[in-house]
Amino acid sequence: MKNTALTTTHEALGAKMVPFAGYNMPVSYEGVNAEHEAVRHSVGVFDVSHMGEFLLSGPNALALIQKVTSNDASKLTIGKAQYSCLPNETGGIVDDLIVYRIKEAQYLLVVNASNIQKDWDHITKYNQKYHAEMRDLSENYSLLAIQGPKAVEAMQSLTTVDLSAIKFYNFVVGDFAGIEHVIISATGYTGSGGFEIYCKNSEVKQIWDKVFEAGVDFGIKPVGLAARDTLRLEMGYCLYGNDINDETSPFEAGLGWVTKFTKDFVNCEALAKEKEHGVERRLVAFEFDERGIPRHGYDIVDGHGKKIGIVTSGTMSPSLGKGIGLGYVPTLFSEIGSKIHIQIRKNAIAATVVKLPFYKG
């Protein structure tokens, strides 16, 4: 089990630590609801240093990225980031990721911790044609997510960069908390604004300490993986391994918006046909009409108790006070307002298909 550079810090704070994607990670500190509320209303900090970072450089770096990702990375200018996915050859998704354009011919790919080796092998396979320089920085870099509506105000004293001027999915390389050349990115997995800070492992403890000093008057809290999951689910953000995987297509998962046919990419011809003909099932969001908590793996049934799908993510929403979830159902049941049921032991709990996000802010 690997540790992040902040593992001893989390343990000293009393965090409950759990194995996650090969890492020893904090799942919670004082409890999921308190941490969730801190992010929704003030500011919270996540150590997500388990995420993977690949640096792709050279004259053919863009061509390689265009081949392996579904979105159109040619639209990226320096200082911009883009959500995308890595399609596989059989209609599914290798991973979802964020692509950052760092320099003219240099890109940072941020991938999920559980898929680091799989993604590296997949991209390397296609790089045999392009010969871009590839470096896996995952073991050497840390990532802090400073999230919440007060993140800008709370962190401004730590940098000369005007944080309020960094637009969503844009980033700046600048000084932060006394460390030079830090990536300050207006991205996140919570839907409540804020930043993600990329730095070297040797720098992250200083940044963590100064972030909490700066945030003390704003009610800043450390936040674990449990609240990260409830926050992302309230926004309907996909979690790889739950809502998307090697067997779910971008169109089934509602990721057609990051699938651009303006270029040639892995399996694009088959995906173009799928877009044209439509899909037989879709990932939908649903809210419970009665008490109950949906969980990953529960059956989705119709009004007669017949299984029609499966829950991929589910929780009790701290913000809404009701059960919410995502799951795959036949297209017939995917319209907003459709009535479905979730089988919880012997009970079929009524639910309604709703439009994302669950949490409107």
C-alpha positions as CSV (number, residue, x, y, z in Angstrom):
1,M,0.0,0.0,0.0
2,K,1.5,3.4,-1.1
3,N,1.3,6.5,1.1
4,T,1.0,10.1,-0.1
5,A,3.4,12.7,1.2
6,L,0.7,13.8,3.6
7,T,-0.2,10.4,5.2
8,T,1.3,11.2,8.6
9,T,-0.4,14.6,8.5
10,H,-3.8,12.9,8.0
11,E,-3.1,10.4,10.7
12,A,-2.2,13.2,13.1
13,L,-5.5,14.9,12.3
14,G,-7.3,11.7,13.4
15,A,-8.4,10.7,9.8
16,K,-9.9,7.3,9.3
17,M,-7.6,5.8,6.7
18,V,-8.6,3.2,4.1
19,P,-7.0,1.4,1.1
20,F,-8.1,3.1,-2.1
21,A,-6.6,2.5,-5.6
22,G,-3.4,1.1,-4.0
23,Y,-3.0,4.0,-1.6
24,N,-3.6,4.6,2.1
25,M,-6.1,7.4,1.9
26,P,-8.2,9.5,4.4
27,V,-11.9,8.6,4.0
28,S,-13.1,11.0,6.7
29,Y,-11.9,13.2,9.5
30,E,-14.9,14.4,11.6
31,G,-17.7,12.9,9.4
32,V,-19.0,13.0,5.9
33,N,-21.8,15.5,6.5
34,A,-19.7,18.1,8.2
35,E,-17.0,17.8,5.6
36,H,-19.6,17.9,2.7
37,E,-21.2,21.1,4.2
38,A,-17.8,22.8,4.6
39,V,-17.2,22.4,0.8
40,R,-20.7,23.5,-0.1
41,H,-20.7,26.6,2.1
42,S,-17.1,27.6,2.9
43,V,-13.9,25.8,2.0
44,G,-12.5,22.3,2.3
45,V,-9.2,20.6,1.3
46,F,-8.7,17.2,-0.2
47,D,-5.4,15.3,-0.6
48,V,-5.9,13.6,-3.9
49,S,-2.2,12.9,-4.6
50,H,-3.1,9.4,-5.6
51,M,-4.1,10.7,-9.0
52,G,-1.8,10.0,-11.9
53,E,0.1,12.6,-14.0
54,F,1.6,12.0,-17.4
55,L,3.7,14.7,-19.2
56,L,3.6,14.4,-23.0
57,S,6.1,16.6,-24.9
58,G,7.5,17.1,-28.4
59,P,6.3,18.0,-31.9
60,N,3.9,15.0,-32.0
61,A,2.5,15.2,-28.5
62,L,-0.7,16.8,-29.7
63,A,-1.1,14.2,-32.5
64,L,-0.8,11.4,-30.0
65,I,-3.4,13.1,-27.6
66,Q,-5.7,13.6,-30.5
67,K,-5.5,9.9,-31.4
68,V,-6.1,8.5,-27.9
69,T,-8.6,11.0,-26.5
70,S,-12.2,11.7,-27.5
71,N,-12.3,15.4,-27.1
72,D,-10.6,17.9,-29.5
73,A,-7.3,18.9,-27.8
74,S,-6.4,21.1,-30.7
75,K,-8.8,23.7,-29.2
76,L,-6.5,24.0,-26.1
77,T,-4.4,27.1,-25.8
78,I,-1.6,27.4,-23.2
79,G,-3.3,27.8,-19.8
80,K,-6.4,25.9,-20.6
81,A,-7.6,22.4,-19.5
82,Q,-10.2,20.0,-21.0
83,Y,-12.2,17.1,-19.8
84,S,-12.0,14.1,-22.0
85,C,-11.9,10.3,-22.1
86,L,-9.7,7.5,-23.6
87,P,-11.9,5.3,-25.8
88,N,-10.9,1.7,-26.1
89,E,-11.1,-0.4,-29.3
90,T,-14.4,-2.2,-28.3
91,G,-16.7,0.7,-27.6
92,G,-15.9,1.3,-24.0
93,I,-13.8,3.7,-22.0
94,V,-10.2,3.1,-20.8
95,D,-10.5,6.1,-18.4
96,D,-11.7,9.7,-18.1
97,L,-9.1,12.4,-17.7
98,I,-8.2,16.1,-17.8
99,V,-5.7,17.4,-20.4
100,Y,-3.8,20.5,-19.6
101,R,-1.7,22.5,-22.2
102,I,1.3,23.6,-20.3
103,K,3.5,24.9,-23.1
104,E,3.4,25.0,-26.9
105,A,4.3,21.3,-27.3
106,Q,3.8,20.1,-23.7
107,Y,0.7,18.6,-22.2
108,L,-0.2,17.2,-18.7
109,L,-2.7,14.3,-18.6
110,V,-4.3,13.7,-15.2
111,V,-5.7,10.2,-14.9
112,N,-7.5,8.2,-12.2
113,A,-5.3,6.5,-9.6
114,S,-6.7,3.0,-10.2
115,N,-5.9,3.3,-13.9
116,I,-2.4,4.7,-14.0
117,Q,-0.7,1.6,-15.3
118,K,-3.5,0.7,-17.7
119,D,-3.7,4.2,-19.1
120,W,0.1,4.4,-19.5
121,D,0.2,1.1,-21.4
122,H,-2.7,2.1,-23.6
123,I,-1.2,5.5,-24.6
124,T,2.3,3.9,-25.0
125,K,0.8,1.4,-27.5
126,Y,-0.4,4.2,-29.7
127,N,2.8,6.3,-29.2
128,Q,4.8,3.7,-31.2
129,K,3.6,5.7,-34.2
130,Y,4.1,9.2,-32.9
131,H,7.2,9.0,-30.7
132,A,6.2,11.7,-28.3
133,E,8.2,12.0,-25.1
134,M,6.2,10.5,-22.3
135,R,7.1,10.9,-18.6
136,D,5.1,9.4,-15.7
137,L,5.2,12.0,-12.9
138,S,2.6,10.2,-10.7
139,E,5.0,9.1,-8.0
140,N,6.7,12.5,-7.7
141,Y,3.8,14.9,-7.7
142,S,1.1,15.8,-5.1
143,L,-2.4,17.2,-5.7
144,L,-4.5,19.3,-3.3
145,A,-8.1,20.2,-4.2
146,I,-9.1,23.4,-2.3
147,Q,-12.8,23.5,-3.0
148,G,-15.8,25.7,-2.0
149,P,-17.3,29.1,-2.5
150,K,-14.9,30.8,-0.2
151,A,-11.8,29.2,-1.7
152,V,-10.7,32.3,-3.7
153,E,-11.1,34.7,-0.8
154,A,-9.4,32.4,1.7
155,M,-6.4,31.6,-0.5
156,Q,-5.7,35.0,-2.1
157,S,-3.2,35.9,0.5
158,L,-1.0,33.0,-0.5
159,T,-0.3,34.2,-4.0
160,T,0.3,37.3,-6.2
161,V,-1.9,35.5,-8.9
162,D,-5.4,37.0,-9.1
163,L,-7.3,33.9,-8.3
164,S,-10.7,35.4,-9.1
165,A,-9.4,36.0,-12.7
166,I,-8.8,32.3,-13.4
167,K,-11.8,31.0,-15.3
168,F,-13.2,27.5,-14.9
169,Y,-11.0,24.9,-16.6
170,N,-8.2,27.4,-16.9
171,F,-4.9,27.4,-15.0
172,V,-1.9,29.5,-14.1
173,V,1.7,28.4,-13.3
174,G,2.8,30.7,-10.5
175,D,3.9,31.1,-6.9
176,F,1.7,29.7,-4.1
177,A,2.2,29.4,-0.4
178,G,5.9,30.3,-0.8
179,I,6.5,27.7,-3.5
180,E,7.5,28.6,-7.1
181,H,6.1,27.1,-10.3
182,V,2.9,25.6,-8.8
183,I,0.0,24.8,-11.1
184,I,-3.1,26.6,-9.9
185,S,-6.0,25.1,-11.8
186,A,-9.7,26.3,-11.6
187,T,-10.9,22.7,-11.7
188,G,-12.5,20.3,-9.3
189,Y,-14.8,17.4,-8.6
190,T,-17.3,19.1,-6.3
191,G,-19.4,21.7,-8.2
192,S,-18.7,24.3,-5.6
193,G,-15.8,26.1,-7.2
194,G,-12.2,26.4,-6.0
195,F,-8.8,25.2,-7.2
196,E,-6.6,22.2,-7.6
197,I,-2.9,22.7,-6.8
198,Y,-0.2,20.5,-8.4
199,C,3.2,20.5,-6.7
200,K,6.1,18.3,-6.0
201,N,5.9,15.8,-3.1
202,S,8.6,17.7,-1.3
203,E,6.5,20.9,-1.4
204,V,3.1,19.7,-0.4
205,K,3.4,19.8,3.4
206,Q,4.4,23.5,3.3
207,I,1.5,24.3,1.0
208,W,-1.0,22.2,3.2
209,D,0.1,24.0,6.4
210,K,-0.1,27.5,4.8
211,V,-3.5,26.7,3.2
212,F,-4.9,25.8,6.6
213,E,-3.4,28.9,8.2
214,A,-4.9,31.1,5.5
215,G,-8.3,29.5,5.8
216,V,-8.7,29.5,9.6
217,D,-11.1,32.4,9.6
218,F,-13.2,30.8,6.8
219,G,-13.9,27.6,8.7
220,I,-11.6,25.5,6.5
221,K,-11.7,21.8,7.0
222,P,-9.8,18.7,5.7
223,V,-12.1,16.6,3.6
224,G,-11.9,12.8,2.9
225,L,-12.9,10.5,0.1
226,A,-16.4,9.9,1.5
227,A,-17.4,13.5,1.1
228,R,-15.6,13.7,-2.2
229,D,-18.0,11.0,-3.4
230,T,-21.2,12.6,-2.1
231,L,-20.2,16.0,-3.5
232,R,-19.4,14.6,-7.0
233,L,-22.6,12.5,-7.0
234,E,-24.7,15.6,-6.2
235,M,-23.3,17.0,-9.5
236,G,-23.7,13.8,-11.4
237,Y,-20.0,13.6,-12.2
238,C,-19.0,10.1,-13.4
239,L,-16.8,7.9,-11.2
240,Y,-14.6,5.5,-13.2
241,G,-15.2,1.9,-12.2
242,N,-18.8,2.7,-11.1
243,D,-20.5,4.8,-13.7
244,I,-18.1,4.3,-16.6
245,N,-15.7,1.5,-17.4
246,D,-14.3,-0.6,-20.2
247,E,-17.8,-1.7,-21.3
248,T,-19.7,1.6,-21.2
249,S,-19.7,3.8,-24.3
250,P,-19.3,7.6,-24.1
251,F,-22.8,8.0,-25.5
252,E,-24.4,5.6,-23.0
253,A,-22.7,7.5,-20.2
254,G,-23.8,11.0,-21.5
255,L,-20.3,11.9,-22.5
256,G,-21.2,12.7,-26.2
257,W,-20.2,16.3,-25.4
258,V,-16.6,15.3,-25.1
259,T,-16.7,13.0,-28.1
260,K,-15.7,15.1,-31.2
261,F,-15.7,13.6,-34.7
262,T,-13.7,16.5,-36.1
263,K,-10.6,14.2,-36.0
264,D,-9.5,10.6,-36.2
265,F,-9.3,8.9,-32.8
266,V,-9.4,5.3,-31.3
267,N,-12.7,3.5,-32.4
268,C,-14.2,6.7,-33.8
269,E,-15.9,5.0,-36.7
270,A,-17.8,2.6,-34.5
271,L,-18.7,5.5,-32.1
272,A,-19.9,7.6,-35.0
273,K,-22.3,4.8,-36.0
274,E,-23.5,4.5,-32.4
275,K,-24.2,8.3,-32.3
276,E,-26.1,8.0,-35.6
277,H,-28.2,5.0,-34.6
278,G,-28.7,5.8,-30.9
279,V,-28.0,3.6,-27.8
280,E,-30.1,1.0,-26.2
281,R,-29.4,2.1,-22.7
282,R,-28.4,5.3,-20.9
283,L,-26.9,6.5,-17.7
284,V,-29.7,8.3,-15.8
285,A,-29.9,10.3,-12.6
286,F,-32.7,9.5,-10.2
287,E,-34.1,10.7,-6.9
288,F,-36.0,8.6,-4.4
289,D,-39.7,9.5,-4.0
290,E,-39.7,7.8,-0.5
291,R,-37.2,7.0,2.2
292,G,-34.2,4.9,1.4
293,I,-30.6,4.9,0.3
294,P,-29.6,3.5,-3.1
295,R,-26.2,1.8,-3.4
296,H,-23.9,0.6,-6.1
297,G,-25.0,-2.7,-7.5
298,Y,-28.7,-2.5,-6.5
299,D,-31.1,-3.6,-9.2
300,I,-33.3,-1.1,-11.0
301,V,-36.8,-2.6,-11.7
302,D,-39.9,-1.5,-13.5
303,G,-43.4,-1.2,-12.0
304,H,-43.9,-4.9,-12.3
305,G,-40.7,-5.8,-10.5
306,K,-38.8,-6.9,-13.6
307,K,-35.1,-6.0,-13.6
308,I,-34.3,-3.3,-16.2
309,G,-30.9,-2.0,-15.0
310,I,-28.4,-1.5,-12.2
311,V,-27.4,1.3,-9.9
312,T,-23.8,2.4,-10.5
313,S,-23.6,5.1,-7.8
314,G,-25.9,6.0,-4.9
315,T,-26.0,7.9,-1.6
316,M,-28.1,9.9,0.8
317,S,-27.5,13.4,-0.5
318,P,-26.4,15.6,2.4
319,S,-27.6,18.8,0.6
320,L,-31.0,17.5,-0.5
321,G,-31.8,15.1,2.4
322,K,-33.0,12.3,0.0
323,G,-31.6,9.3,-1.7
324,I,-30.0,10.0,-5.1
325,G,-28.2,7.9,-7.6
326,L,-27.0,7.1,-11.1
327,G,-27.7,3.9,-13.1
328,Y,-28.1,2.4,-16.5
329,V,-31.6,1.8,-17.8
330,P,-33.1,1.0,-21.3
331,T,-33.5,4.2,-23.3
332,L,-37.3,3.8,-22.9
333,F,-37.0,4.6,-19.2
334,S,-34.4,7.4,-19.6
335,E,-36.7,10.4,-20.2
336,I,-36.8,13.0,-17.4
337,G,-39.8,12.2,-15.2
338,S,-39.8,8.5,-15.9
339,K,-40.8,6.3,-12.9
340,I,-38.5,3.5,-11.9
341,H,-37.9,1.5,-8.7
342,I,-34.8,0.5,-6.9
343,Q,-34.8,-3.0,-5.3
344,I,-33.5,-2.7,-1.7
345,R,-33.8,-6.2,-0.2
346,K,-37.5,-7.1,-0.5
347,N,-38.7,-3.6,-1.1
348,A,-38.9,-1.8,-4.5
349,I,-38.4,1.9,-3.7
350,A,-40.1,4.4,-6.1
351,A,-37.8,6.8,-7.8
352,T,-38.0,9.5,-10.5
353,V,-35.5,10.1,-13.3
354,V,-34.3,13.7,-13.0
355,K,-32.1,16.2,-14.8
356,L,-28.6,16.8,-13.6
357,P,-27.2,18.3,-11.5
358,F,-29.1,17.1,-8.3
359,Y,-27.5,20.1,-6.4
360,K,-28.2,23.5,-8.0
361,G,-26.1,25.6,-5.6
